[in-house]
Structure formats: structure tokens, C-alpha cells
């Protein structure tokens, strides 16, 4: 009954910005660490960013560290990913993931996944 639903993907030019959102239901949201992963065609799913249940701890993969910001609103059961200065190599399907008390950076650290939202960055 746990459900994660992503939104906000789309087409943007290099250097532009997008904000992704993930709405969670069917869980005690504040107990779940949340993360964003991405997967390009023919490539393995890779970690992008994660945030602890309280929102006090964040971590990013080096390629996005100075450009993306993960945040959460536990009152609204949502997690967001603000993406600035987008590059063509950011093109991928972006997935929202949750795991109880998780602060991990691998897909195996998360039990629940959204369906994904497409982000395409043109050059």
C-alpha cells in the first residue's frame, strides 16, 4: 500500500533548471530516509541524492553536488529535488526511493520506489 509518485520532469536546455517532486502515501513518512536515483538507457541505476528522515542530513553524488538540492516537507509527505545548471549528461529517468531509517546510497538500501519521471536536457 506504500506509494511514491514523482512529478516535474520534462525537457530543458543545458544550463536550465527543473524541480522534481515525490509524493508519498501509505507510510510514516518521517521514519523514512528518502533518495533520488536516475537511470539512462542502457546504463545501471545510479544514486543522485539522499536525505534523512528528519531532513537534517543530506548527501549527493559528486557530479551533482554543487548543482542539485534535495529537501523534504514531512508535513506534506513530499521530497523534492531542485536541479540547477543542468547538463546533457543529467538526462535520465529519475526515481524517488524510500527506506525505513535509511541513509544509504545504493538501490539496495531502499524498499519502495516510484514509477519515475523523465528528465531530458538538450545541448
VOVOSE-761651 format. One record per atom (N, C-alpha, C, O): residue in three letters; x, y, z. Coordinates in steps of 0.2 Angstrom, whole numbers, plus 5000, padded with zeros to 4 digits. Example, Ala and Ser with C-alpha at 12.3 -4.5 7.8 and 13.67 -1.06 7.14 Angstrom:
ala506649725039ala506249785039ala506649845039ala507149835042ser506449895035ser506849955036ser506450005039ser506750065040
***
This chain:
unk500449945000unk500050005000unk500450065000unk500250124999unk501150065001unk501550115000unk501650144993unk501650104988unk501550204992unk501550234985unk501950294985unk501950344989unk502450294980unk502850354979unk502750374972unk502750334967unk502550444971unk502350464964unk502750524962unk502750584966unk503150524957unk503650584955unk503250624950unk502750604947unk503450684950unk503250734945unk503750794944unk504250794948unk503650824939unk504050884937unk504650874932unk504950924930unk504650814929unk505150804924unk504950844917unk504350864917unk505350844913unk505250874906unk505850894902unk506450864904unk505850934897unk506350944893unk506651014895unk506251064895unk507251024895unk507551084897unk508251094893unk508551044892unk508451154892unk509051174888unk509651164893unk509551174899unk510251154891unk510851154895unk510851214899unk510851274896unk511051214905unk511051274909unk510451294913unk510451334917unk509851264911unk509251274914unk509151234920unk509551204923unk508551244923unk508351214930unk507651174929unk507251194925unk507651124933unk506951094934unk506951074942unk507451064945unk506351064944unk506151044951unk505750984951unk505150984948unk506050924953unk505650864954unk505350864961unk505650884966unk504750834961unk504350814967unk504150744968unk504050714963unk504150724974unk503950654975unk503450654981unk503550674986unk502850634980unk502350624985unk502250554987unk502150504984unk502250544994unk502250484997unk501650475001unk501350515004unk501350415001unk500750395005unk500850325007unk501250285005unk500450305012unk500450235015unk501050215020unk501250165021unk501450275022unk501950255027unk502050315032unk501750365031unk502350305037unk502550355042unk503150395039unk503750375040unk503050445036unk503550475031unk504150495035unk504750485032unk504050525041unk504650545044unk505150495047unk505750505048unk504950435046unk505350375048unk505750355042unk506250305043unk505650375036unk505950355030unk506450405027unk506350465026unk507050375027unk507550415023unk507350415016unk507050365013unk507450465012unk507250465005unk507850485001unk508350515003unk507750464994unk508350474990unk508050484983unk507550464981unk508550504978unk508350514971unk508950474968unk509550484969unk508750434963unk509150394959unk508950414952unk508450434950unk509450394947unk509250404940unk509550354936unk510050314938unk509250344930unk509450284925unk509350314918unk508850324916unk509950314915unk509950324907unk509850264903unk510050204906unk509650264897unk509550204893unk510250164893unk510750194891unk510250104894unk510750054893unk511250064899unk511850034899unk511150104904unk511550114910unk511250084916unk510650084917unk511650074921unk511350054928unk511050114932unk511250174930unk510650094936unk510350144940unk510850174945unk511250134948unk510950244945unk511450274950unk511150324955unk510650354954unk511450324960unk511250364966unk511350444964unk511850454961unk510950484966unk510950554965unk511050594971unk511550634972unk510550584976unk510550624982unk510150584987unk509650544985unk510250594994unk509850564999unk509750615004unk510150665005unk509250605008unk509050655014unk508750605020unk508350565018unk509050615026unk508750585032unk508050595033unk507750645031unk507750555037unk507050565039unk506850635042unk506350655041unk507350655046unk507250725049unk507350785045unk507150835046unk507750765039unk507950815035unk508550855036unk508750905033unk508850835042unk509450865044unk510150845041unk510650875041unk510150785037unk510750765034unk510550755027unk510050725025unk511050775023unk510950765015unk511650745013unk512150755016unk511650715007unk512250685004unk512150684996unk511550664994unk512650704992unk512550704985unk513150664981unk513650664984unk512950644976unk513550614971unk513950674969unk513650724967unk514550664968unk515050714966unk514750754960unk514850814960unk514550724954unk514350754948unk513750814949unk513750854945unk513350804955unk512850854955unk512950894962unk512450934963unk513450884965unk513550914972unk513450984973unk513051014977unk513651024968unk513551094968unk513051124964unk512951184963unk512651084961unk512051104957unk511351084959unk510851114957unk511351024963unk510650994965unk510551004972unk511051004976unk509951014974unk509751014981unk509150974983unk508650974980unk509250924988unk508650884990unk508350914996unk508750945000unk507750914997unk507350935003unk506750895004unk506550854999unk506450905010unk505850865011unk505350915015unk505650955019unk504750895015unk504250935019unk503850875022unk503450845019unk504050855029unk503650805032unk502950815033unk502550765034unk502750875034unk502050895035unk501650875029unk501050865029unk501950885023unk501650865017unk501750795014unk501550785008unk502250765017unk502450695014unk502750705007unk502550665003unk503150755006unk503450765000unk504250765000unk504550795006unk504550744995unk505350764995unk505450794988unk505050774983unk505850834987unk506050874981unk506750874979unk507150854983unk506850884973unk507550884970unk507550944965unk507350944960unk507851004968unk507951064964unk508651054960unk509151034963unk508551054953unk509151044949unk509251104945unk508851134941unk509851134946unk510051194943unk510651174938unk511051124939unk510851224933unk511451214929unk511451144926unk511951114926unk510851124923unk510851054920unk511251044914unk511351094910unk511550984914unk511950964908unk511650914905unk511250874907unk511850904898unk511550844894unk511650774898unk511250734897unk512250764901unk512350704905unk511850694911unk511850644914unk511450744913unk510950734918unk510350704915unk509850684919unk510350694908unk509750664905unk509650594908unk510050554907unk509050574910unk508950504913unk508150504916unk507850554916unk507950444917unk507350444921unk507550444929unk507950414931unk507250494932unk507350504939unk506850464944unk506250474942unk507050434948unk506650394953unk506750414960unk507250434963unk506150414963unk506150434970unk506150364974unk505750314972unk506450364980unk506550294983unk506550314991unk506750364993unk506250264995unk506150275002unk506350205005unk506250155003unk506750215011unk506850155015unk506850175023unk507050235024unk506550135027unk506450155034unk507150165037unk507550125037unk507250225040unk507850245043unk508450245039unk509050255041unk508350245032unk508950235028unk509350295027unk508950355026unk509950295027unk510350345024unk510850325019unk511450355018unk510750265016unk511150235011unk511250275005unk510850315003unk511650245000unk511750274994unk511750224988unk511950234983unk511550164990unk511450114985unk510650094984unk510350104989unk510450074978unk509750054977unk509549994982unk508949994984unk510049954985unk509849904990unk509649934997unk509449895001unk509849994998unk509650025004unk508950055004unk508750075010unk508550044999unk507850074999unk507350014996unk507549974992unk506850015000unk506249964999unk505749984994unk505449944991unk505650054993unk505050074990unk505250124984unk505650164986unk504950124979unk505150154973unk504550184969unk504050154969unk504650244966unk504150274962unk504250254955unk504650214953unk503750274950unk503750244943unk504350284939unk504450264934unk504550344941unk505050384938unk504750434934unk504150434932unk505150484933unk504950544928unk505550564924unk506150564926unk505450574918unk505950584913unk506250654913unk505850704913unk506850664913unk507250724913unk507650724906unk508050684906unk507550774902unk507950774896unk508250844895unk507950894895unk508950844895unk509250904894unk509650914887unk510050874886unk509450964883unk509650964877unk510251014876unk510351054881unk510751004872unk511351044871unk511251084865unk511751124864
***
